Amino acid sequence: MRGIALSLCLWSALAAQAAEKPKHSVDFILQAVMSFMKVEARESVPLPKVFFESETPLSQFQEAIKDQWGLIPEAFSNAFSISKNKIYISDDSEYYQKLKRTIDDSIAHELAHYVQHHYQNYDLLTDPSAEILAIDVQNWFRETYMKN
């Protein structure tokens, strides 16, 4: 029994190490994104809350995104919930290493969708240019702020 408990503790420690942490604060990333998108913050626009996969139940993500996507996702992924004004971010280190991306640029991508929705009147559900611009913002952020 003691061996099982020790194994569980070790597994928990490894899982905690696998959670990627952003290099920059969400506020810094948002300011950079807004500057790049030539948008000035307004106090009347509520800021989004950011949730990380390692700290968020899958059921919360599913509830926040199911109506927007028209399905209940089986796994956690990066997303901006329009109706909830919440951003969900995977913090799986292996995911970012495999794709040669960073958690910071993923946050920038979802914040771009927040800016598009709240400041630029994009219809995120039907306008394909919204995703193209969010990818441009993500790539710009990675190249500008994530180089060693």
Disulfide bonds with the S-S distance in Angstrom:
none
